[in-house]
Amino acid sequence: MEKNENVEMITGDPKKAINKLAFPIIASMFLIFANNIIDSIWVAGLGPDPLAALGYVTPLFLIMVGFGNGLGAGGNSLISRYIGAEDKSSANNAAIHNLILSLIVSIIITILFLAFMKPLLMLMGASSVINYATEYGFIIFAWTIGLLMPPIVGGAFRAEGDIKRATVPIALAAIINMILDPIFIYTLNMGIAGAAWATALGPFISLLLMLYWIFVKKDTYLSYNRKDFHNDMTMYKDILVVGIPASLEQLVLSVLTIFVNFMLTMVSGPVAVAVYTAGWRIINIGMLPAIGVGTAAISVAGVAFGARKYENLRVVARYAVKVALIASIIVCVILMVFSNQIAFIFSYSQSSSKLAPMIAGFLQIMSLFILYVPFGASAGNVFQGVGKGTISFFLTTFREFILVLIFAYLLGFTFNMGEFGIYCGMLLGGGIGSLICYACIELYINKLIRSEIK
C-alpha cells in the first residue's frame, strides 16, 4: 500500500504516533471548551437566569455533539483498521460511507431535536427559564449540520494521520465563535440568541473548509472520488457498531447531567444549576489531556489491531494512561490553587457576583474528578479503536451513569448531605468505575496476545 508521511507516522512507533496526534487534538479541544467557557462568561453578564438556561440546554447540545464525535470515532476506527491491514481501496470506500452517513444523521437529528426540544427542557426542570432556553436552543439545533459533520469528517482525517486537517477547522470554529460572541450578544443587542448564532456559524464555516479540501483541492490521502465508492451496507454497519455506542456514551453523560441538574434544583434551586454549569465547564477543560490522548489512541489502536500487532496495542493503552495522568495531576493542582481567580470570570457582573464563592468551592472539590479520567477514557477509546464500541458503551454507562448517579443520590439525599454530597458521590462513583474500565482493557489485550501466541 502506497504511504505518505502521515500514514507512515501512524503505522510506526505507537508512542510517537500518540504524541504527534494527541497534542494538536488537545489544543483544538481546548479552544472548543474555551469557546464554551467564553459563551458562559458573556451570557453570565446577562444574569443568572440566562446562564441557568444555558445549563439546561447544554445536555441536549452535548447529546448532539456526542453523535458527531461517536460517528467520527466509528469512521476513524474502521478506516484505521483498513490502513493497518494495508487495504487502501477499502479505506477510501469507508471514508465515503462515513461522509454519507454524517449527512443522513445530521438531517434526522435536526428534525428530532427541533420537534422535542421544548418538552424535554420542561421535563428537565427549565420551566422558570424556558423562554431563554428555547430561544437559545432553537438556533443551535437548526444548525445541526454544521455542528455535527465536522467531527465526523475529522475522524477520517485522524484515521489517515492528517491531524492538521482534523483539528484546524475545529480550532477555527472556536476562534470565530469567540470573536462573534460579544458582537452578537452586546454590540448588536441580541442577548442569548447572539450566543447561539455565534456558536452555530463558526462550525458551519469550518465544515465548508473541510469540504473544500476533499472535493475541490483533492489532496487528501484518502480518495473521495465516485469511482472509489461501492455501496456496502456492511461498512455502514461497521461504522455504526462503534459509532452508536460511542454516541450513546455522550447521551449517558448528558442524561447524567440532566439528573444532576434535577437533583441540584431540588436541594438548592436554579442557582446551584448555574454554579454547576459554570464550574463543570472548567472541569471539562481539565479533562482535555485525557480525552485528547484517548482520541489519539483510537487511530493508533485501530492500526495496531488491523495489523495484528497486539503488543503495540498494549503499549497504546498503557502509554496513553501514563501521559494523560501526568498532565491531569498538573491541571488538578492548578485548579485547586487558582479556584477563586477562575470563579471570578463567571461572576464579574453585579447580578452574578454571589456565585463566586460557590463556584470556587465546586472547583476545589470536583477538580479531583480529573484524576480518574485517564483510566476510563483511555480504556474506552482503545476498545473503540479495535471495533468493540459496545464494550466501551457498557463500561461508560456503568461508570458514569450507574455508579456516579447512585453514589450522588445516596450521599446527597439518603445521607442528607445536599449539594456537597452530590459532588462527593460523583467523585466516588467515577473513581471506582474508571479503575474497573482500565482493568477490563488490560484483560482484553492479554487475551488477544495469548490467542496470537497459541
Secondary structure, DSSP 8 states (H G I E B T S, - for coil): ----HHHHHHTS-HHHHHHHHHHHHHHHHHHHHHHHHHHHHHHHTT-HHHHHHHHHHHHHHHHHHHHHHHHHHHHHHHHHHHHHTT-HHHHHHHHHHHHHHHHHHHHHHHHHHHHHHHHHHHHTT-GGGHHHHHHHHHHHHHTHHHHHHHHHHHHHHHHTT-HHHHHHHHHHHHHHHHHHHHIIIIIS--THHHHHHHHHHHHHHHHHHHHHIIIII--SSS---GGG----HHHHHHHHHHHHHHHHHHHHHHHHHHHHHHHHHHHT-HHHHHHHHHHHHHHHHHTHHHHHHHHHHHHHHHHHHHTT-HHHHHHHHHHHHHHHHHHHHHHHHHHHHTHHHHHHTT--SGGGGGGHHHHHHHHHHHGGGGGGHHHHHHHHHHHHHTT-HHHHHHHHIIIIIIIHHHHHHIIIIIS--HHHHHHHHHHHHHHHHHHHHHHHHHHHHHHHHHHHH-
